[in-house]
C-alpha cells in the first residue's frame, strides 16, 4: 500500500471534510481516507497496483470541481 498526502485549500468546516471525503471515496484505488480540517490535508492509502498519475488527476478533478483547491500531492 502506498500513502499520499494531498493539500486541500478552502475547507472551512466539518461539512467540507465530509464533502471532500465523499468525493475521494469515488476514486477507484483509494483504500482509506483521513481528511484533517486543521492541517488542510487528506491522508490517503492507495492500492499498490493503482496508477498514481491517474489517481492524482482524478483527485484534482473531483476536489477542484467541488470548489476547493488541490495544492501539492506527495507520496510518503
PQR file with spaces between the fields and no chain letter, atoms N, CA, C, O and H, PARSE charges and radii, in Angstrom:
ATOM       1  N    UNK     1       0.838   -1.172    0.000 -0.4000 1.5000
ATOM       2  CA   UNK     1       0.000    0.000    0.000 -0.0000 2.0000
ATOM       3  C    UNK     1       0.891    1.246    0.000  0.5500 1.7000
ATOM       4  O    UNK     1       1.890    1.313    0.715 -0.5500 1.4000
ATOM       5  N    UNK     2       0.509    2.218   -0.808 -0.4000 1.5000
ATOM       6  CA   UNK     2       1.229    3.488   -0.844 -0.0000 2.0000
ATOM       7  C    UNK     2       0.395    4.545   -0.130  0.5500 1.7000
ATOM       8  O    UNK     2      -0.829    4.449   -0.046 -0.5500 1.4000
ATOM       9  H    UNK     2      -0.303    2.164   -1.389  0.4000 1.0000
ATOM      10  N    UNK     3       1.088    5.544    0.377 -0.4000 1.5000
ATOM      11  CA   UNK     3       0.418    6.609    1.114 -0.0000 2.0000
ATOM      12  C    UNK     3       0.637    7.937    0.401  0.5500 1.7000
ATOM      13  O    UNK     3       1.756    8.279    0.019 -0.5500 1.4000
ATOM      14  H    UNK     3       2.083    5.622    0.309  0.4000 1.0000
ATOM      15  N    UNK     4      -0.463    8.682    0.227 -0.4000 1.5000
ATOM      16  CA   UNK     4      -0.402   10.008   -0.372 -0.0000 2.0000
ATOM      17  C    UNK     4      -0.876   11.039    0.639  0.5500 1.7000
ATOM      18  O    UNK     4      -1.728   10.757    1.482 -0.5500 1.4000
ATOM      19  H    UNK     4      -1.373    8.404    0.537  0.4000 1.0000
ATOM      20  N    UNK     5      -0.312   12.236    0.541 -0.4000 1.5000
ATOM      21  CA   UNK     5      -0.781   13.384    1.300 -0.0000 2.0000
ATOM      22  C    UNK     5      -1.189   14.438    0.282  0.5500 1.7000
ATOM      23  O    UNK     5      -0.415   14.798   -0.605 -0.5500 1.4000
ATOM      24  H    UNK     5       0.380   12.465   -0.144  0.4000 1.0000
ATOM      25  N    UNK     6      -2.421   14.930    0.424 -0.4000 1.5000
ATOM      26  CA   UNK     6      -2.977   15.890   -0.519 -0.0000 2.0000
ATOM      27  C    UNK     6      -3.290   17.183    0.223  0.5500 1.7000
ATOM      28  O    UNK     6      -4.023   17.177    1.213 -0.5500 1.4000
ATOM      29  H    UNK     6      -3.050   14.638    1.145  0.4000 1.0000
ATOM      30  N    UNK     7      -2.735   18.289   -0.257 -0.4000 1.5000
ATOM      31  CA   UNK     7      -3.038   19.595    0.323 -0.0000 2.0000
ATOM      32  C    UNK     7      -4.342   20.090   -0.307  0.5500 1.7000
ATOM      33  O    UNK     7      -4.482   20.116   -1.530 -0.5500 1.4000
ATOM      34  H    UNK     7      -2.140   18.294   -1.061  0.4000 1.0000
ATOM      35  N    UNK     8      -5.289   20.481    0.543 -0.4000 1.5000
ATOM      36  CA   UNK     8      -6.593   20.964    0.068 -0.0000 2.0000
ATOM      37  C    UNK     8      -6.880   22.307    0.722  0.5500 1.7000
ATOM      38  O    UNK     8      -6.975   22.411    1.945 -0.5500 1.4000
ATOM      39  H    UNK     8      -5.175   20.460    1.536  0.4000 1.0000
ATOM      40  N    UNK     9      -7.017   23.329   -0.107 -0.4000 1.5000
ATOM      41  CA   UNK     9      -7.284   24.681    0.386 -0.0000 2.0000
ATOM      42  C    UNK     9      -8.769   24.999    0.226  0.5500 1.7000
ATOM      43  O    UNK     9      -9.402   24.598   -0.751 -0.5500 1.4000
ATOM      44  H    UNK     9      -6.940   23.245   -1.101  0.4000 1.0000
ATOM      45  N    UNK    10      -9.308   25.721    1.194 -0.4000 1.5000
ATOM      46  CA   UNK    10     -10.688   26.173    1.108 -0.0000 2.0000
ATOM      47  C    UNK    10     -11.663   25.436    2.004  0.5500 1.7000
ATOM      48  O    UNK    10     -12.844   25.780    2.040 -0.5500 1.4000
ATOM      49  H    UNK    10      -8.794   26.047    1.987  0.4000 1.0000
ATOM      50  N    UNK    11     -11.199   24.436    2.722 -0.4000 1.5000
ATOM      51  CA   UNK    11     -12.088   23.738    3.660 -0.0000 2.0000
ATOM      52  C    UNK    11     -12.236   24.593    4.911  0.5500 1.7000
ATOM      53  O    UNK    11     -11.246   25.061    5.474 -0.5500 1.4000
ATOM      54  H    UNK    11     -10.240   24.156    2.692  0.4000 1.0000
ATOM      55  N    UNK    12     -13.490   24.797    5.348 -0.4000 1.5000
ATOM      56  CA   UNK    12     -13.734   25.671    6.491 -0.0000 2.0000
ATOM      57  C    UNK    12     -14.507   25.015    7.631  0.5500 1.7000
ATOM      58  O    UNK    12     -14.579   25.570    8.728 -0.5500 1.4000
ATOM      59  H    UNK    12     -14.294   24.417    4.891  0.4000 1.0000
ATOM      60  N    UNK    13     -15.089   23.832    7.383 -0.4000 1.5000
ATOM      61  CA   UNK    13     -15.920   23.215    8.424 -0.0000 2.0000
ATOM      62  C    UNK    13     -15.954   21.694    8.230  0.5500 1.7000
ATOM      63  O    UNK    13     -15.404   21.157    7.268 -0.5500 1.4000
ATOM      64  H    UNK    13     -15.031   23.381    6.493  0.4000 1.0000
ATOM      65  N    UNK    14     -16.619   21.021    9.177 -0.4000 1.5000
ATOM      66  CA   UNK    14     -16.728   19.559    9.080 -0.0000 2.0000
ATOM      67  C    UNK    14     -17.560   19.134    7.875  0.5500 1.7000
ATOM      68  O    UNK    14     -17.375   18.036    7.350 -0.5500 1.4000
ATOM      69  H    UNK    14     -17.065   21.457    9.958  0.4000 1.0000
ATOM      70  N    UNK    15     -18.475   19.996    7.436 -0.4000 1.5000
ATOM      71  CA   UNK    15     -19.234   19.701    6.225 -0.0000 2.0000
ATOM      72  C    UNK    15     -18.314   19.630    5.004  0.5500 1.7000
ATOM      73  O    UNK    15     -18.510   18.804    4.112 -0.5500 1.4000
ATOM      74  H    UNK    15     -18.625   20.887    7.863  0.4000 1.0000
ATOM      75  N    UNK    16     -17.321   20.498    4.981 -0.4000 1.5000
ATOM      76  CA   UNK    16     -16.328   20.474    3.897 -0.0000 2.0000
ATOM      77  C    UNK    16     -15.542   19.162    3.936  0.5500 1.7000
ATOM      78  O    UNK    16     -15.288   18.547    2.900 -0.5500 1.4000
ATOM      79  H    UNK    16     -17.162   21.168    5.705  0.4000 1.0000
ATOM      80  N    UNK    17     -15.164   18.748    5.135 -0.4000 1.5000
ATOM      81  CA   UNK    17     -14.421   17.493    5.299 -0.0000 2.0000
ATOM      82  C    UNK    17     -15.253   16.324    4.767  0.5500 1.7000
ATOM      83  O    UNK    17     -14.737   15.466    4.050 -0.5500 1.4000
ATOM      84  H    UNK    17     -15.370   19.247    5.977  0.4000 1.0000
ATOM      85  N    UNK    18     -16.519   16.294    5.113 -0.4000 1.5000
ATOM      86  CA   UNK    18     -17.409   15.232    4.649 -0.0000 2.0000
ATOM      87  C    UNK    18     -17.553   15.263    3.128  0.5500 1.7000
ATOM      88  O    UNK    18     -17.524   14.217    2.481 -0.5500 1.4000
ATOM      89  H    UNK    18     -16.938   16.991    5.695  0.4000 1.0000
ATOM      90  N    UNK    19     -17.705   16.446    2.564 -0.4000 1.5000
ATOM      91  CA   UNK    19     -17.822   16.590    1.118 -0.0000 2.0000
ATOM      92  C    UNK    19     -16.562   16.069    0.416  0.5500 1.7000
ATOM      93  O    UNK    19     -16.658   15.301   -0.541 -0.5500 1.4000
ATOM      94  H    UNK    19     -17.728   17.296    3.090  0.4000 1.0000
ATOM      95  N    UNK    20     -15.390   16.483    0.887 -0.4000 1.5000
ATOM      96  CA   UNK    20     -14.123   16.041    0.298 -0.0000 2.0000
ATOM      97  C    UNK    20     -13.980   14.527    0.441  0.5500 1.7000
ATOM      98  O    UNK    20     -13.598   13.846   -0.511 -0.5500 1.4000
ATOM      99  H    UNK    20     -15.312   17.107    1.665  0.4000 1.0000
ATOM     100  N    UNK    21     -14.284   14.002    1.625 -0.4000 1.5000
ATOM     101  CA   UNK    21     -14.173   12.564    1.868 -0.0000 2.0000
ATOM     102  C    UNK    21     -15.070   11.784    0.915  0.5500 1.7000
ATOM     103  O    UNK    21     -14.641   10.791    0.328 -0.5500 1.4000
ATOM     104  H    UNK    21     -14.594   14.556    2.398  0.4000 1.0000
ATOM     105  N    UNK    22     -16.304   12.227    0.763 -0.4000 1.5000
ATOM     106  CA   UNK    22     -17.231   11.530   -0.131 -0.0000 2.0000
ATOM     107  C    UNK    22     -16.772   11.563   -1.578  0.5500 1.7000
ATOM     108  O    UNK    22     -16.955   10.584   -2.301 -0.5500 1.4000
ATOM     109  H    UNK    22     -16.653   13.033    1.240  0.4000 1.0000
ATOM     110  N    UNK    23     -16.187   12.654   -2.010 -0.4000 1.5000
ATOM     111  CA   UNK    23     -15.678   12.730   -3.384 -0.0000 2.0000
ATOM     112  C    UNK    23     -14.470   11.814   -3.577  0.5500 1.7000
ATOM     113  O    UNK    23     -14.330   11.177   -4.621 -0.5500 1.4000
ATOM     114  H    UNK    23     -16.038   13.450   -1.422  0.4000 1.0000
ATOM     115  N    UNK    24     -13.605   11.752   -2.574 -0.4000 1.5000
ATOM     116  CA   UNK    24     -12.426   10.880   -2.675 -0.0000 2.0000
ATOM     117  C    UNK    24     -12.816    9.407   -2.674  0.5500 1.7000
ATOM     118  O    UNK    24     -12.144    8.586   -3.297 -0.5500 1.4000
ATOM     119  H    UNK    24     -13.719   12.270   -1.726  0.4000 1.0000
ATOM     120  N    UNK    25     -13.898    9.070   -1.977 -0.4000 1.5000
ATOM     121  CA   UNK    25     -14.363    7.677   -1.926 -0.0000 2.0000
ATOM     122  C    UNK    25     -14.751    7.154   -3.306  0.5500 1.7000
ATOM     123  O    UNK    25     -14.749    5.943   -3.531 -0.5500 1.4000
ATOM     124  H    UNK    25     -14.444    9.737   -1.471  0.4000 1.0000
ATOM     125  N    UNK    26     -15.080    8.039   -4.218 -0.4000 1.5000
ATOM     126  CA   UNK    26     -15.493    7.638   -5.564 -0.0000 2.0000
ATOM     127  C    UNK    26     -14.335    7.269   -6.478  0.5500 1.7000
ATOM     128  O    UNK    26     -14.547    6.814   -7.602 -0.5500 1.4000
ATOM     129  H    UNK    26     -15.082    9.022   -4.036  0.4000 1.0000
ATOM     130  N    UNK    27     -13.117    7.464   -6.000 -0.4000 1.5000
ATOM     131  CA   UNK    27     -11.940    7.203   -6.832 -0.0000 2.0000
ATOM     132  C    UNK    27     -11.454    5.780   -6.596  0.5500 1.7000
ATOM     133  O    UNK    27     -11.079    5.410   -5.484 -0.5500 1.4000
ATOM     134  H    UNK    27     -12.945    7.834   -5.087  0.4000 1.0000
ATOM     135  N    UNK    28     -11.468    4.997   -7.662 -0.4000 1.5000
ATOM     136  CA   UNK    28     -11.023    3.608   -7.586 -0.0000 2.0000
ATOM     137  C    UNK    28      -9.527    3.570   -7.273  0.5500 1.7000
ATOM     138  O    UNK    28      -8.733    4.281   -7.888 -0.5500 1.4000
ATOM     139  H    UNK    28     -11.772    5.298   -8.566  0.4000 1.0000
ATOM     140  N    UNK    29      -9.161    2.733   -6.311 -0.4000 1.5000
ATOM     141  CA   UNK    29      -7.759    2.580   -5.934 -0.0000 2.0000
ATOM     142  C    UNK    29      -7.429    3.215   -4.596  0.5500 1.7000
ATOM     143  O    UNK    29      -6.401    2.900   -3.995 -0.5500 1.4000
ATOM     144  H    UNK    29      -9.806    2.155   -5.811  0.4000 1.0000
ATOM     145  N    UNK    30      -8.304    4.121   -4.115 -0.4000 1.5000
ATOM     146  CA   UNK    30      -8.095    4.709   -2.792 -0.0000 2.0000
ATOM     147  C    UNK    30      -8.767    3.801   -1.770  0.5500 1.7000
ATOM     148  O    UNK    30      -9.965    3.532   -1.853 -0.5500 1.4000
ATOM     149  H    UNK    30      -9.139    4.377   -4.602  0.4000 1.0000
ATOM     150  N    UNK    31      -7.980    3.335   -0.810 -0.4000 1.5000
ATOM     151  CA   UNK    31      -8.468    2.355    0.161 -0.0000 2.0000
ATOM     152  C    UNK    31      -8.946    2.989    1.463  0.5500 1.7000
ATOM     153  O    UNK    31      -9.982    2.597    2.000 -0.5500 1.4000
ATOM     154  H    UNK    31      -7.007    3.553   -0.743  0.4000 1.0000
ATOM     155  N    UNK    32      -8.203    3.961    1.972 -0.4000 1.5000
ATOM     156  CA   UNK    32      -8.545    4.629    3.233 -0.0000 2.0000
ATOM     157  C    UNK    32      -8.337    6.124    3.071  0.5500 1.7000
ATOM     158  O    UNK    32      -7.440    6.566    2.354 -0.5500 1.4000
ATOM     159  H    UNK    32      -7.361    4.279    1.536  0.4000 1.0000
ATOM     160  N    UNK    33      -9.181    6.898    3.749 -0.4000 1.5000
ATOM     161  CA   UNK    33      -9.149    8.353    3.640 -0.0000 2.0000
ATOM     162  C    UNK    33      -9.246    8.955    5.039  0.5500 1.7000
ATOM     163  O    UNK    33     -10.093    8.560    5.839 -0.5500 1.4000
ATOM     164  H    UNK    33      -9.910    6.539    4.332  0.4000 1.0000
ATOM     165  N    UNK    34      -8.363    9.921    5.322 -0.4000 1.5000
ATOM     166  CA   UNK    34      -8.434   10.685    6.563 -0.0000 2.0000
ATOM     167  C    UNK    34      -8.194   12.145    6.201  0.5500 1.7000
ATOM     168  O    UNK    34      -7.072   12.531    5.875 -0.5500 1.4000
ATOM     169  H    UNK    34      -7.675   10.242    4.672  0.4000 1.0000
ATOM     170  N    UNK    35      -9.252   12.959    6.260 -0.4000 1.5000
ATOM     171  CA   UNK    35      -9.151   14.376    5.931 -0.0000 2.0000
ATOM     172  C    UNK    35      -9.047   15.164    7.229  0.5500 1.7000
ATOM     173  O    UNK    35      -9.901   15.038    8.107 -0.5500 1.4000
ATOM     174  H    UNK    35     -10.163   12.645    6.526  0.4000 1.0000
ATOM     175  N    UNK    36      -7.997   15.982    7.350 -0.4000 1.5000
ATOM     176  CA   UNK    36      -7.754   16.767    8.555 -0.0000 2.0000
ATOM     177  C    UNK    36      -8.029   18.237    8.250  0.5500 1.7000
ATOM     178  O    UNK    36      -7.286   18.872    7.501 -0.5500 1.4000
ATOM     179  H    UNK    36      -7.304   16.085    6.637  0.4000 1.0000
ATOM     180  N    UNK    37      -9.099   18.774    8.834 -0.4000 1.5000
ATOM     181  CA   UNK    37      -9.507   20.159    8.592 -0.0000 2.0000
ATOM     182  C    UNK    37      -8.446   21.150    9.049  0.5500 1.7000
ATOM     183  O    UNK    37      -8.123   22.088    8.321 -0.5500 1.4000
ATOM     184  H    UNK    37      -9.703   18.258    9.442  0.4000 1.0000
ATOM     185  N    UNK    38      -7.899   20.955   10.249 -0.4000 1.5000
ATOM     186  CA   UNK    38      -6.927   21.907   10.807 -0.0000 2.0000
ATOM     187  C    UNK    38      -5.648   21.982    9.981  0.5500 1.7000
ATOM     188  O    UNK    38      -5.064   23.057    9.838 -0.5500 1.4000
ATOM     189  H    UNK    38      -8.162   20.193   10.841  0.4000 1.0000
ATOM     190  N    UNK    39      -5.214   20.864    9.443 -0.4000 1.5000
ATOM     191  CA   UNK    39      -3.993   20.832    8.633 -0.0000 2.0000
ATOM     192  C    UNK    39      -4.270   21.180    7.172  0.5500 1.7000
ATOM     193  O    UNK    39      -3.363   21.583    6.445 -0.5500 1.4000
ATOM     194  H    UNK    39      -5.688   19.991    9.558  0.4000 1.0000
ATOM     195  N    UNK    40      -5.526   21.024    6.741 -0.4000 1.5000
ATOM     196  CA   UNK    40      -5.852   21.224    5.332 -0.0000 2.0000
ATOM     197  C    UNK    40      -5.254   20.130    4.469  0.5500 1.7000
ATOM     198  O    UNK    40      -4.857   20.366    3.328 -0.5500 1.4000
ATOM     199  H    UNK    40      -6.264   20.696    7.332  0.4000 1.0000
ATOM     200  N    UNK    41      -5.196   18.934    5.026 -0.4000 1.5000
ATOM     201  CA   UNK    41      -4.574   17.804    4.331 -0.0000 2.0000
ATOM     202  C    UNK    41      -5.496   16.591    4.319  0.5500 1.7000
ATOM     203  O    UNK    41      -6.301   16.389    5.228 -0.5500 1.4000
ATOM     204  H    UNK    41      -5.518   18.742    5.953  0.4000 1.0000
ATOM     205  N    UNK    42      -5.358   15.796    3.272 -0.4000 1.5000
ATOM     206  CA   UNK    42      -6.024   14.496    3.209 -0.0000 2.0000
ATOM     207  C    UNK    42      -4.927   13.442    3.140  0.5500 1.7000
ATOM     208  O    UNK    42      -4.011   13.534    2.322 -0.5500 1.4000
ATOM     209  H    UNK    42      -4.705   15.960    2.534  0.4000 1.0000
ATOM     210  N    UNK    43      -5.029   12.452    3.997 -0.4000 1.5000
ATOM     211  CA   UNK    43      -4.092   11.335    4.027 -0.0000 2.0000
ATOM     212  C    UNK    43      -4.789   10.142    3.393  0.5500 1.7000
ATOM     213  O    UNK    43      -5.858    9.727    3.840 -0.5500 1.4000
ATOM     214  H    UNK    43      -5.773   12.377    4.661  0.4000 1.0000
ATOM     215  N    UNK    44      -4.182    9.597    2.355 -0.4000 1.5000
ATOM     216  CA   UNK    44      -4.811    8.532    1.588 -0.0000 2.0000
ATOM     217  C    UNK    44      -3.929    7.296    1.534  0.5500 1.7000
ATOM     218  O    UNK    44      -2.715    7.392    1.356 -0.5500 1.4000
ATOM     219  H    UNK    44      -3.313    9.935    1.992  0.4000 1.0000
ATOM     220  N    UNK    45      -4.553    6.130    1.691 -0.4000 1.5000
ATOM     221  CA   UNK    45      -3.891    4.856    1.425 -0.0000 2.0000
ATOM     222  C    UNK    45      -4.361    4.414    0.051  0.5500 1.7000
ATOM     223  O    UNK    45      -5.560    4.350   -0.219 -0.5500 1.4000
ATOM     224  H    UNK    45      -5.539    6.052    1.836  0.4000 1.0000
ATOM     225  N    UNK    46      -3.397    4.108   -0.818 -0.4000 1.5000
ATOM     226  CA   UNK    46      -3.699    3.783   -2.207 -0.0000 2.0000
ATOM     227  C    UNK    46      -3.202    2.377   -2.517  0.5500 1.7000
ATOM     228  O    UNK    46      -2.123    1.973   -2.082 -0.5500 1.4000
ATOM     229  H    UNK    46      -2.423    4.160   -0.598  0.4000 1.0000
ATOM     230  N    UNK    47      -3.999    1.648   -3.267 -0.4000 1.5000
ATOM     231  CA   UNK    47      -3.641    0.308   -3.710 -0.0000 2.0000
ATOM     232  C    UNK    47      -2.304    0.345   -4.457  0.5500 1.7000
ATOM     233  O    UNK    47      -2.073    1.225   -5.286 -0.5500 1.4000
ATOM     234  H    UNK    47      -4.875    1.976   -3.620  0.4000 1.0000
ATOM     235  N    UNK    48      -1.435   -0.610   -4.159 -0.4000 1.5000
ATOM     236  CA   UNK    48      -0.115   -0.682   -4.811 -0.0000 2.0000
ATOM     237  C    UNK    48      -0.212   -0.782   -6.330  0.5500 1.7000
ATOM     238  O    UNK    48       0.666   -0.293   -7.041 -0.5500 1.4000
ATOM     239  H    UNK    48      -1.623   -1.325   -3.486  0.4000 1.0000
ATOM     240  N    UNK    49      -1.258   -1.402   -6.824 -0.4000 1.5000
ATOM     241  CA   UNK    49      -1.392   -1.632   -8.259 -0.0000 2.0000
ATOM     242  C    UNK    49      -2.045   -0.464   -8.991  0.5500 1.7000
ATOM     243  O    UNK    49      -2.139   -0.475  -10.219 -0.5500 1.4000
ATOM     244  H    UNK    49      -1.971   -1.799   -6.246  0.4000 1.0000
ATOM     245  N    UNK    50      -2.492    0.536   -8.249 -0.4000 1.5000
ATOM     246  CA   UNK    50      -3.181    1.680   -8.850 -0.0000 2.0000
ATOM     247  C    UNK    50      -2.199    2.576   -9.608  0.5500 1.7000
ATOM     248  O    UNK    50      -1.029    2.688   -9.243 -0.5500 1.4000
ATOM     249  H    UNK    50      -2.416    0.546   -7.252  0.4000 1.0000
ATOM     250  N    UNK    51      -2.694    3.204  -10.655 -0.4000 1.5000
ATOM     251  CA   UNK    51      -1.922    4.160  -11.453 -0.0000 2.0000
ATOM     252  C    UNK    51      -1.965    5.513  -10.739  0.5500 1.7000
ATOM     253  O    UNK    51      -2.988    6.197  -10.753 -0.5500 1.4000
ATOM     254  H    UNK    51      -3.645    3.113  -10.951  0.4000 1.0000
ATOM     255  N    UNK    52      -0.843    5.892  -10.114 -0.4000 1.5000
ATOM     256  CA   UNK    52      -0.821    7.110   -9.306 -0.0000 2.0000
ATOM     257  C    UNK    52      -1.105    8.363  -10.128  0.5500 1.7000
ATOM     258  O    UNK    52      -1.774    9.274   -9.640 -0.5500 1.4000
ATOM     259  H    UNK    52      -0.011    5.336  -10.103  0.4000 1.0000
ATOM     260  N    UNK    53      -0.622    8.428  -11.339 -0.4000 1.5000
ATOM     261  CA   UNK    53      -0.865    9.630  -12.150 -0.0000 2.0000
ATOM     262  C    UNK    53      -2.355    9.779  -12.445  0.5500 1.7000
ATOM     263  O    UNK    53      -2.878   10.893  -12.458 -0.5500 1.4000
ATOM     264  H    UNK    53      -0.079    7.688  -11.735  0.4000 1.0000
ATOM     265  N    UNK    54      -3.033    8.667  -12.681 -0.4000 1.5000
ATOM     266  CA   UNK    54      -4.475    8.699  -12.926 -0.0000 2.0000
ATOM     267  C    UNK    54      -5.225    9.109  -11.657  0.5500 1.7000
ATOM     268  O    UNK    54      -6.164    9.902  -11.715 -0.5500 1.4000
ATOM     269  H    UNK    54      -2.608    7.762  -12.670  0.4000 1.0000
ATOM     270  N    UNK    55      -4.812    8.572  -10.525 -0.4000 1.5000
ATOM     271  CA   UNK    55      -5.450    8.910   -9.257 -0.0000 2.0000
ATOM     272  C    UNK    55      -5.253   10.389   -8.934  0.5500 1.7000
ATOM     273  O    UNK    55      -6.192   11.060   -8.506 -0.5500 1.4000
ATOM     274  H    UNK    55      -4.050    7.927  -10.477  0.4000 1.0000
ATOM     275  N    UNK    56      -4.047   10.896   -9.133 -0.4000 1.5000
ATOM     276  CA   UNK    56      -3.785   12.309   -8.867 -0.0000 2.0000
ATOM     277  C    UNK    56      -4.655   13.200   -9.744  0.5500 1.7000
ATOM     278  O    UNK    56      -5.178   14.211   -9.275 -0.5500 1.4000
ATOM     279  H    UNK    56      -3.284   10.351   -9.481  0.4000 1.0000
ATOM     280  N    UNK    57      -4.812   12.839  -10.993 -0.4000 1.5000
ATOM     281  CA   UNK    57      -5.657   13.609  -11.911 -0.0000 2.0000
ATOM     282  C    UNK    57      -7.109   13.599  -11.427  0.5500 1.7000
ATOM     283  O    UNK    57      -7.773   14.635  -11.422 -0.5500 1.4000
ATOM     284  H    UNK    57      -4.388   12.018  -11.374  0.4000 1.0000
ATOM     285  N    UNK    58      -7.595   12.432  -11.023 -0.4000 1.5000
ATOM     286  CA   UNK    58      -8.972   12.324  -10.530 -0.0000 2.0000
ATOM     287  C    UNK    58      -9.170   13.111   -9.236  0.5500 1.7000
ATOM     288  O    UNK    58     -10.214   13.733   -9.042 -0.5500 1.4000
ATOM     289  H    UNK    58      -7.056   11.590  -11.027  0.4000 1.0000
ATOM     290  N    UNK    59      -8.179   13.086   -8.356 -0.4000 1.5000
ATOM     291  CA   UNK    59      -8.259   13.857   -7.114 -0.0000 2.0000
ATOM     292  C    UNK    59      -8.447   15.336   -7.444  0.5500 1.7000
ATOM     293  O    UNK    59      -9.338   15.995   -6.908 -0.5500 1.4000
ATOM     294  H    UNK    59      -7.330   12.581   -8.513  0.4000 1.0000
ATOM     295  N    UNK    60      -7.597   15.845   -8.331 -0.4000 1.5000
ATOM     296  CA   UNK    60      -7.687   17.266   -8.694 -0.0000 2.0000
ATOM     297  C    UNK    60      -9.048   17.595   -9.309  0.5500 1.7000
ATOM     298  O    UNK    60      -9.657   18.608   -8.965 -0.5500 1.4000
ATOM     299  H    UNK    60      -6.873   15.309   -8.766  0.4000 1.0000
ATOM     300  N    UNK    61      -9.520   16.747  -10.211 -0.4000 1.5000
ATOM     301  CA   UNK    61     -10.805   16.998  -10.873 -0.0000 2.0000
ATOM     302  C    UNK    61     -11.955   17.013   -9.873  0.5500 1.7000
ATOM     303  O    UNK    61     -12.763   17.942   -9.868 -0.5500 1.4000
ATOM     304  H    UNK    61      -9.024   15.924  -10.490  0.4000 1.0000
ATOM     305  N    UNK    62     -12.033   15.992   -9.029 -0.4000 1.5000
ATOM     306  CA   UNK    62     -13.165   15.861   -8.108 -0.0000 2.0000
ATOM     307  C    UNK    62     -13.169   16.936   -7.020  0.5500 1.7000
ATOM     308  O    UNK    62     -14.226   17.461   -6.671 -0.5500 1.4000
ATOM     309  H    UNK    62     -11.377   15.237   -9.033  0.4000 1.0000
ATOM     310  N    UNK    63     -11.996   17.263   -6.488 -0.4000 1.5000
ATOM     311  CA   UNK    63     -11.920   18.232   -5.399 -0.0000 2.0000
ATOM     312  C    UNK    63     -12.047   19.662   -5.929  0.5500 1.7000
ATOM     313  O    UNK    63     -12.752   20.482   -5.341 -0.5500 1.4000
ATOM     314  H    UNK    63     -11.138   16.837   -6.772  0.4000 1.0000
ATOM     315  N    UNK    64     -11.370   19.960   -7.032 -0.4000 1.5000
ATOM     316  CA   UNK    64     -11.469   21.310   -7.597 -0.0000 2.0000
ATOM     317  C    UNK    64     -12.891   21.612   -8.070  0.5500 1.7000
ATOM     318  O    UNK    64     -13.360   22.743   -7.938 -0.5500 1.4000
ATOM     319  H    UNK    64     -10.797   19.294   -7.510  0.4000 1.0000
ATOM     320  N    UNK    65     -13.574   20.613   -8.617 -0.4000 1.5000
ATOM     321  CA   UNK    65     -14.941   20.834   -9.097 -0.0000 2.0000
ATOM     322  C    UNK    65     -15.922   21.091   -7.943  0.5500 1.7000
ATOM     323  O    UNK    65     -17.022   21.599   -8.158 -0.5500 1.4000
ATOM     324  H    UNK    65     -13.193   19.694   -8.724  0.4000 1.0000
ATOM     325  N    UNK    66     -15.515   20.738   -6.729 -0.4000 1.5000
ATOM     326  CA   UNK    66     -16.350   20.983   -5.551 -0.0000 2.0000
ATOM     327  C    UNK    66     -16.098   22.370   -4.958  0.5500 1.7000
ATOM     328  O    UNK    66     -16.735   22.752   -3.976 -0.5500 1.4000
ATOM     329  H    UNK    66     -14.621   20.326   -6.555  0.4000 1.0000
ATOM     330  N    UNK    67     -15.168   23.123   -5.555 -0.4000 1.5000
ATOM     331  CA   UNK    67     -14.902   24.474   -5.085 -0.0000 2.0000
ATOM     332  C    UNK    67     -13.709   24.617   -4.165  0.5500 1.7000
ATOM     333  O    UNK    67     -13.472   25.693   -3.616 -0.5500 1.4000
ATOM     334  H    UNK    67     -14.650   22.813   -6.353  0.4000 1.0000
ATOM     335  N    UNK    68     -12.958   23.548   -3.992 -0.4000 1.5000
ATOM     336  CA   UNK    68     -11.736   23.597   -3.185 -0.0000 2.0000
ATOM     337  C    UNK    68     -10.546   23.635   -4.140  0.5500 1.7000
ATOM     338  O    UNK    68     -10.708   23.432   -5.343 -0.5500 1.4000
ATOM     339  H    UNK    68     -13.150   22.674   -4.438  0.4000 1.0000
ATOM     340  N    UNK    69      -9.368   23.892   -3.614 -0.4000 1.5000
ATOM     341  CA   UNK    69      -8.171   23.946   -4.443 -0.0000 2.0000
ATOM     342  C    UNK    69      -7.171   22.909   -3.958  0.5500 1.7000
ATOM     343  O    UNK    69      -6.737   22.937   -2.806 -0.5500 1.4000
ATOM     344  H    UNK    69      -9.237   24.057   -2.637  0.4000 1.0000
ATOM     345  N    UNK    70      -6.817   22.002   -4.841 -0.4000 1.5000
ATOM     346  CA   UNK    70      -5.807   20.995   -4.521 -0.0000 2.0000
ATOM     347  C    UNK    70      -4.435   21.596   -4.782  0.5500 1.7000
ATOM     348  O    UNK    70      -4.150   22.092   -5.872 -0.5500 1.4000
ATOM     349  H    UNK    70      -7.170   21.979   -5.777  0.4000 1.0000
ATOM     350  N    UNK    71      -3.593   21.539   -3.758 -0.4000 1.5000
ATOM     351  CA   UNK    71      -2.220   22.012   -3.893 -0.0000 2.0000
ATOM     352  C    UNK    71      -1.308   20.832   -4.190  0.5500 1.7000
ATOM     353  O    UNK    71      -1.527   20.080   -5.140 -0.5500 1.4000
ATOM     354  H    UNK    71      -3.825   21.136   -2.873  0.4000 1.0000
ATOM     355  N    UNK    72      -0.305   20.688   -3.377 -0.4000 1.5000
ATOM     356  CA   UNK    72       0.694   19.627   -3.548 -0.0000 2.0000
ATOM     357  C    UNK    72       0.090   18.254   -3.238  0.5500 1.7000
ATOM     358  O    UNK    72      -0.678   18.091   -2.289 -0.5500 1.4000
ATOM     359  H    UNK    72      -0.127   21.299   -2.606  0.4000 1.0000
ATOM     360  N    UNK    73       0.457   17.284   -4.060 -0.4000 1.5000
ATOM     361  CA   UNK    73       0.152   15.879   -3.775 -0.0000 2.0000
ATOM     362  C    UNK    73       1.496   15.172   -3.708  0.5500 1.7000
ATOM     363  O    UNK    73       2.273   15.201   -4.663 -0.5500 1.4000
ATOM     364  H    UNK    73       1.081   17.416   -4.830  0.4000 1.0000
ATOM     365  N    UNK    74       1.761   14.546   -2.585 -0.4000 1.5000
ATOM     366  CA   UNK    74       3.065   13.856   -2.461 -0.0000 2.0000
ATOM     367  C    UNK    74       2.881   12.471   -1.858  0.5500 1.7000
ATOM     368  O    UNK    74       1.921   12.184   -1.142 -0.5500 1.4000
ATOM     369  H    UNK    74       1.130   14.523   -1.809  0.4000 1.0000
ATOM     370  N    UNK    75       3.844   11.640   -2.183 -0.4000 1.5000
ATOM     371  CA   UNK    75       3.829   10.271   -1.648 -0.0000 2.0000
ATOM     372  C    UNK    75       4.718   10.235   -0.407  0.5500 1.7000
ATOM     373  O    UNK    75       5.798   10.825   -0.383 -0.5500 1.4000
ATOM     374  H    UNK    75       4.624   11.873   -2.765  0.4000 1.0000
ATOM     375  N    UNK    76       4.241    9.532    0.623 -0.4000 1.5000
ATOM     376  CA   UNK    76       5.043    9.372    1.850 -0.0000 2.0000
ATOM     377  C    UNK    76       5.923    8.155    1.747  0.5500 1.7000
ATOM     378  O    UNK    76       6.671    7.853    2.677 -0.5500 1.4000
ATOM     379  H    UNK    76       3.363    9.053    0.603  0.4000 1.0000
